[in-house]
Amino acid sequence: MANAIKAEIAIWTDQHQVPDSAYSQKTIKYTHRLGFNNEKYFSLFSMTWDKFAFRIVNIANKRY
């Protein structure tokens, strides 16, 4: 499943011209995490992503 999600994220970043340096991703305990270093990408992602269910989490006070 993680490979399918990574493939869809790669397609999405190409379509929306998101640079590789603008995001990071990792899979921990069957949960794939996608992080952005700019708030505009959180908005873009939430408005345009329709492949898999997702949840936006504020990690400012949490260990990521």
Backbone atoms as SQL, in Angstrom:
CREATE TABLE atoms (id INTEGER PRIMARY KEY, chain TEXT, resi INTEGER, resn TEXT, atom TEXT, x REAL, y REAL, z REAL);
INSERT INTO atoms VALUES
  (1, 'A', 1, 'MET', 'N', 0.821, -1.194, 0.000),
  (2, 'A', 1, 'MET', 'CA', 0.000, 0.000, 0.000),
  (3, 'A', 1, 'MET', 'C', 0.866, 1.260, 0.000),
  (4, 'A', 2, 'ALA', 'N', 1.942, 1.254, 0.764),
  (5, 'A', 2, 'ALA', 'CA', 2.802, 2.437, 0.837),
  (6, 'A', 2, 'ALA', 'C', 3.396, 2.765, -0.532),
  (7, 'A', 3, 'ASN', 'N', 3.733, 1.736, -1.312),
  (8, 'A', 3, 'ASN', 'CA', 4.287, 1.992, -2.640),
  (9, 'A', 3, 'ASN', 'C', 3.256, 2.630, -3.556),
  (10, 'A', 4, 'ALA', 'N', 2.003, 2.213, -3.449),
  (11, 'A', 4, 'ALA', 'CA', 0.931, 2.819, -4.251),
  (12, 'A', 4, 'ALA', 'C', 0.743, 4.279, -3.866),
  (13, 'A', 5, 'ILE', 'N', 0.799, 4.562, -2.577),
  (14, 'A', 5, 'ILE', 'CA', 0.652, 5.943, -2.109),
  (15, 'A', 5, 'ILE', 'C', 1.833, 6.787, -2.596),
  (16, 'A', 6, 'LYS', 'N', 3.046, 6.257, -2.487),
  (17, 'A', 6, 'LYS', 'CA', 4.226, 6.994, -2.946),
  (18, 'A', 6, 'LYS', 'C', 4.151, 7.284, -4.442),
  (19, 'A', 7, 'ALA', 'N', 3.656, 6.323, -5.213),
  (20, 'A', 7, 'ALA', 'CA', 3.518, 6.526, -6.660),
  (21, 'A', 7, 'ALA', 'C', 2.504, 7.633, -6.954),
  (22, 'A', 8, 'GLU', 'N', 1.388, 7.637, -6.252),
  (23, 'A', 8, 'GLU', 'CA', 0.371, 8.671, -6.449),
  (24, 'A', 8, 'GLU', 'C', 0.873, 10.044, -6.007),
  (25, 'A', 9, 'ILE', 'N', 1.664, 10.088, -4.935),
  (26, 'A', 9, 'ILE', 'CA', 2.247, 11.358, -4.484),
  (27, 'A', 9, 'ILE', 'C', 3.214, 11.884, -5.541),
  (28, 'A', 10, 'ALA', 'N', 3.990, 11.001, -6.149),
  (29, 'A', 10, 'ALA', 'CA', 4.916, 11.421, -7.210),
  (30, 'A', 10, 'ALA', 'C', 4.147, 12.011, -8.393),
  (31, 'A', 11, 'ILE', 'N', 3.043, 11.398, -8.767),
  (32, 'A', 11, 'ILE', 'CA', 2.208, 11.921, -9.852),
  (33, 'A', 11, 'ILE', 'C', 1.639, 13.279, -9.465),
  (34, 'A', 12, 'TRP', 'N', 1.138, 13.373, -8.233),
  (35, 'A', 12, 'TRP', 'CA', 0.546, 14.620, -7.763),
  (36, 'A', 12, 'TRP', 'C', 1.574, 15.753, -7.745),
  (37, 'A', 13, 'THR', 'N', 2.783, 15.485, -7.248),
  (38, 'A', 13, 'THR', 'CA', 3.806, 16.538, -7.181),
  (39, 'A', 13, 'THR', 'C', 4.215, 16.989, -8.581),
  (40, 'A', 14, 'ASP', 'N', 4.242, 16.065, -9.538),
  (41, 'A', 14, 'ASP', 'CA', 4.549, 16.456, -10.921),
  (42, 'A', 14, 'ASP', 'C', 3.440, 17.313, -11.506),
  (43, 'A', 15, 'GLN', 'N', 2.196, 16.921, -11.290),
  (44, 'A', 15, 'GLN', 'CA', 1.057, 17.670, -11.832),
  (45, 'A', 15, 'GLN', 'C', 0.989, 19.087, -11.279),
  (46, 'A', 16, 'HIS', 'N', 1.319, 19.250, -10.006),
  (47, 'A', 16, 'HIS', 'CA', 1.173, 20.543, -9.350),
  (48, 'A', 16, 'HIS', 'C', 2.501, 21.274, -9.172),
  (49, 'A', 17, 'GLN', 'N', 3.536, 20.760, -9.812),
  (50, 'A', 17, 'GLN', 'CA', 4.860, 21.381, -9.819),
  (51, 'A', 17, 'GLN', 'C', 5.381, 21.687, -8.415),
  (52, 'A', 18, 'VAL', 'N', 5.253, 20.711, -7.537),
  (53, 'A', 18, 'VAL', 'CA', 5.775, 20.836, -6.178),
  (54, 'A', 18, 'VAL', 'C', 7.215, 20.317, -6.202),
  (55, 'A', 19, 'PRO', 'N', 8.184, 21.146, -5.856),
  (56, 'A', 19, 'PRO', 'CA', 9.584, 20.699, -5.888),
  (57, 'A', 19, 'PRO', 'C', 9.861, 19.627, -4.834),
  (58, 'A', 20, 'ASP', 'N', 10.815, 18.756, -5.147),
  (59, 'A', 20, 'ASP', 'CA', 11.178, 17.674, -4.222),
  (60, 'A', 20, 'ASP', 'C', 11.624, 18.208, -2.870),
  (61, 'A', 21, 'SER', 'N', 12.222, 19.384, -2.857),
  (62, 'A', 21, 'SER', 'CA', 12.710, 19.956, -1.603),
  (63, 'A', 21, 'SER', 'C', 11.580, 20.509, -0.735),
  (64, 'A', 22, 'ALA', 'N', 10.357, 20.557, -1.257),
  (65, 'A', 22, 'ALA', 'CA', 9.235, 21.152, -0.521),
  (66, 'A', 22, 'ALA', 'C', 8.472, 20.156, 0.339),
  (67, 'A', 23, 'TYR', 'N', 8.820, 18.878, 0.242),
  (68, 'A', 23, 'TYR', 'CA', 8.088, 17.887, 1.020),
  (69, 'A', 23, 'TYR', 'C', 9.001, 16.733, 1.435),
  (70, 'A', 24, 'SER', 'N', 8.549, 16.009, 2.441),
  (71, 'A', 24, 'SER', 'CA', 9.236, 14.791, 2.864),
  (72, 'A', 24, 'SER', 'C', 8.162, 13.755, 3.163),
  (73, 'A', 25, 'GLN', 'N', 8.533, 12.493, 3.080),
  (74, 'A', 25, 'GLN', 'CA', 7.571, 11.439, 3.356),
  (75, 'A', 25, 'GLN', 'C', 8.266, 10.241, 3.983),
  (76, 'A', 26, 'LYS', 'N', 7.497, 9.543, 4.805),
  (77, 'A', 26, 'LYS', 'CA', 8.002, 8.329, 5.434),
  (78, 'A', 26, 'LYS', 'C', 6.820, 7.490, 5.883),
  (79, 'A', 27, 'THR', 'N', 7.062, 6.206, 6.049),
  (80, 'A', 27, 'THR', 'CA', 6.027, 5.283, 6.505),
  (81, 'A', 27, 'THR', 'C', 6.451, 4.722, 7.847),
  (82, 'A', 28, 'ILE', 'N', 5.594, 4.876, 8.845),
  (83, 'A', 28, 'ILE', 'CA', 5.862, 4.381, 10.192),
  (84, 'A', 28, 'ILE', 'C', 4.636, 3.625, 10.670),
  (85, 'A', 29, 'LYS', 'N', 4.830, 2.390, 11.060),
  (86, 'A', 29, 'LYS', 'CA', 3.745, 1.568, 11.598),
  (87, 'A', 29, 'LYS', 'C', 2.507, 1.592, 10.716),
  (88, 'A', 30, 'TYR', 'N', 2.709, 1.311, 9.428),
  (89, 'A', 30, 'TYR', 'CA', 1.623, 1.234, 8.441),
  (90, 'A', 30, 'TYR', 'C', 0.907, 2.561, 8.202),
  (91, 'A', 31, 'THR', 'N', 1.509, 3.659, 8.616),
  (92, 'A', 31, 'THR', 'CA', 0.952, 4.988, 8.370),
  (93, 'A', 31, 'THR', 'C', 1.954, 5.769, 7.540),
  (94, 'A', 32, 'HIS', 'N', 1.519, 6.228, 6.383),
  (95, 'A', 32, 'HIS', 'CA', 2.401, 7.016, 5.520),
  (96, 'A', 32, 'HIS', 'C', 2.234, 8.484, 5.877),
  (97, 'A', 33, 'ARG', 'N', 3.347, 9.171, 6.087),
  (98, 'A', 33, 'ARG', 'CA', 3.325, 10.573, 6.484),
  (99, 'A', 33, 'ARG', 'C', 3.951, 11.418, 5.385),
  (100, 'A', 34, 'LEU', 'N', 3.245, 12.467, 5.037),
  (101, 'A', 34, 'LEU', 'CA', 3.715, 13.416, 4.038),
  (102, 'A', 34, 'LEU', 'C', 3.771, 14.783, 4.705),
  (103, 'A', 35, 'GLY', 'N', 4.938, 15.387, 4.703),
  (104, 'A', 35, 'GLY', 'CA', 5.106, 16.686, 5.344),
  (105, 'A', 35, 'GLY', 'C', 5.554, 17.727, 4.338),
  (106, 'A', 36, 'PHE', 'N', 5.060, 18.937, 4.501),
  (107, 'A', 36, 'PHE', 'CA', 5.429, 20.046, 3.627),
  (108, 'A', 36, 'PHE', 'C', 6.154, 21.107, 4.446),
  (109, 'A', 37, 'ASN', 'N', 7.049, 21.836, 3.790),
  (110, 'A', 37, 'ASN', 'CA', 7.771, 22.892, 4.498),
  (111, 'A', 37, 'ASN', 'C', 7.196, 24.274, 4.211),
  (112, 'A', 38, 'ASN', 'N', 6.015, 24.315, 3.570),
  (113, 'A', 38, 'ASN', 'CA', 5.358, 25.587, 3.276),
  (114, 'A', 38, 'ASN', 'C', 3.851, 25.378, 3.387),
  (115, 'A', 39, 'GLU', 'N', 3.170, 26.286, 4.054),
  (116, 'A', 39, 'GLU', 'CA', 1.733, 26.136, 4.291),
  (117, 'A', 39, 'GLU', 'C', 0.913, 26.105, 3.009),
  (118, 'A', 40, 'LYS', 'N', 1.403, 26.739, 1.952),
  (119, 'A', 40, 'LYS', 'CA', 0.623, 26.756, 0.715),
  (120, 'A', 40, 'LYS', 'C', 0.461, 25.352, 0.136),
  (121, 'A', 41, 'TYR', 'N', 1.413, 24.472, 0.402),
  (122, 'A', 41, 'TYR', 'CA', 1.293, 23.106, -0.109),
  (123, 'A', 41, 'TYR', 'C', 0.276, 22.291, 0.687),
  (124, 'A', 42, 'PHE', 'N', 0.108, 22.589, 1.965),
  (125, 'A', 42, 'PHE', 'CA', -0.950, 21.936, 2.737),
  (126, 'A', 42, 'PHE', 'C', -2.306, 22.271, 2.136),
  (127, 'A', 43, 'SER', 'N', -2.522, 23.539, 1.806),
  (128, 'A', 43, 'SER', 'CA', -3.782, 23.968, 1.202),
  (129, 'A', 43, 'SER', 'C', -3.976, 23.334, -0.167),
  (130, 'A', 44, 'LEU', 'N', -2.951, 23.370, -0.987),
  (131, 'A', 44, 'LEU', 'CA', -3.024, 22.777, -2.326),
  (132, 'A', 44, 'LEU', 'C', -3.343, 21.296, -2.236),
  (133, 'A', 45, 'PHE', 'N', -2.664, 20.607, -1.334),
  (134, 'A', 45, 'PHE', 'CA', -2.885, 19.172, -1.176),
  (135, 'A', 45, 'PHE', 'C', -4.321, 18.884, -0.755),
  (136, 'A', 46, 'SER', 'N', -4.801, 19.596, 0.241),
  (137, 'A', 46, 'SER', 'CA', -6.148, 19.320, 0.750),
  (138, 'A', 46, 'SER', 'C', -7.226, 19.633, -0.287),
  (139, 'A', 47, 'MET', 'N', -6.970, 20.576, -1.182),
  (140, 'A', 47, 'MET', 'CA', -7.961, 20.925, -2.202),
  (141, 'A', 47, 'MET', 'C', -7.913, 20.024, -3.433),
  (142, 'A', 48, 'THR', 'N', -6.779, 19.365, -3.669),
  (143, 'A', 48, 'THR', 'CA', -6.626, 18.635, -4.925),
  (144, 'A', 48, 'THR', 'C', -6.439, 17.128, -4.777),
  (145, 'A', 49, 'TRP', 'N', -6.129, 16.647, -3.610),
  (146, 'A', 49, 'TRP', 'CA', -5.865, 15.205, -3.429),
  (147, 'A', 49, 'TRP', 'C', -7.169, 14.435, -3.337),
  (148, 'A', 50, 'ASP', 'N', -7.305, 13.384, -4.162),
  (149, 'A', 50, 'ASP', 'CA', -8.524, 12.582, -4.141),
  (150, 'A', 50, 'ASP', 'C', -8.258, 11.084, -4.291),
  (151, 'A', 51, 'LYS', 'N', -7.037, 10.662, -4.096),
  (152, 'A', 51, 'LYS', 'CA', -6.681, 9.255, -4.321),
  (153, 'A', 51, 'LYS', 'C', -6.898, 8.374, -3.097),
  (154, 'A', 52, 'PHE', 'N', -6.464, 8.792, -1.951),
  (155, 'A', 52, 'PHE', 'CA', -6.580, 8.026, -0.710),
  (156, 'A', 52, 'PHE', 'C', -7.096, 8.954, 0.379),
  (157, 'A', 53, 'ALA', 'N', -7.715, 8.376, 1.384),
  (158, 'A', 53, 'ALA', 'CA', -8.163, 9.185, 2.529),
  (159, 'A', 53, 'ALA', 'C', -6.934, 9.754, 3.238),
  (160, 'A', 54, 'PHE', 'N', -7.062, 10.953, 3.782),
  (161, 'A', 54, 'PHE', 'CA', -5.942, 11.569, 4.488),
  (162, 'A', 54, 'PHE', 'C', -6.457, 12.371, 5.662),
  (163, 'A', 55, 'ARG', 'N', -5.516, 12.720, 6.529),
  (164, 'A', 55, 'ARG', 'CA', -5.813, 13.525, 7.703),
  (165, 'A', 55, 'ARG', 'C', -4.669, 14.512, 7.872),
  (166, 'A', 56, 'ILE', 'N', -4.991, 15.775, 8.053),
  (167, 'A', 56, 'ILE', 'CA', -3.972, 16.797, 8.273),
  (168, 'A', 56, 'ILE', 'C', -3.787, 16.955, 9.773),
  (169, 'A', 57, 'VAL', 'N', -2.538, 16.849, 10.209),
  (170, 'A', 57, 'VAL', 'CA', -2.210, 16.909, 11.628),
  (171, 'A', 57, 'VAL', 'C', -1.213, 18.038, 11.844),
  (172, 'A', 58, 'ASN', 'N', -1.471, 18.871, 12.842),
  (173, 'A', 58, 'ASN', 'CA', -0.530, 19.914, 13.216),
  (174, 'A', 58, 'ASN', 'C', 0.499, 19.294, 14.142),
  (175, 'A', 59, 'ILE', 'N', 1.739, 19.250, 13.704),
  (176, 'A', 59, 'ILE', 'CA', 2.774, 18.575, 14.499),
  (177, 'A', 59, 'ILE', 'C', 3.680, 19.564, 15.219),
  (178, 'A', 60, 'ALA', 'N', 3.262, 20.796, 15.344),
  (179, 'A', 60, 'ALA', 'CA', 4.109, 21.816, 15.967),
  (180, 'A', 60, 'ALA', 'C', 4.532, 21.424, 17.385),
  (181, 'A', 61, 'ASN', 'N', 3.638, 20.797, 18.131),
  (182, 'A', 61, 'ASN', 'CA', 3.955, 20.427, 19.506),
  (183, 'A', 61, 'ASN', 'C', 4.101, 18.940, 19.696),
  (184, 'A', 62, 'LYS', 'N', 4.236, 18.206, 18.601),
  (185, 'A', 62, 'LYS', 'CA', 4.360, 16.757, 18.685),
  (186, 'A', 62, 'LYS', 'C', 5.683, 16.323, 18.096),
  (187, 'A', 63, 'ARG', 'N', 6.137, 15.184, 18.520),
  (188, 'A', 63, 'ARG', 'CA', 7.376, 14.627, 17.971),
  (189, 'A', 63, 'ARG', 'C', 7.037, 13.965, 16.651),
  (190, 'A', 64, 'TYR', 'N', 7.700, 14.370, 15.580),
  (191, 'A', 64, 'TYR', 'CA', 7.411, 13.830, 14.254),
  (192, 'A', 64, 'TYR', 'C', 8.475, 12.870, 13.841);
